[in-house]
């Protein structure tokens, strides 16, 4: 099954409208933004990857999402219709980017073709006081 994963930040615009599955990480998962040593880094930095991977619940969320994708892949339209997964957090630089990367890696290991796009990873850090 062909899968497109888009990481994004809610503070930079709306979620992708055509997503079949949306993971909203804002309220339930610790934000590395509040750690001053991680704030200016992004999802490509090892320290951020480590922080997000160690966040309670992330591994379970990844496993549950993989199971959900497997259900979509079992459907009769799986071969003709790609699946779009949107992974969002506040700014799109930390939680969403790492979670999207980890999800893409797991799905590729299961034989899926995965296109990963980070919509807001390049954007500046959001000033939460102004947001």
Secondary structure, DSSP 8 states (H G I E B T S, - for coil): -EEEEEEEEGGGS---TT-SEEEE-TTTS--GGGSTTTTT--TTSHHHHHHHHTSTTHHHHHHHHHHHHHHHHHSTTTTTS-EEEEEEESSSSSHHHHHHHHHHHHHHHTT-EEEEEESSTTS----TTT-
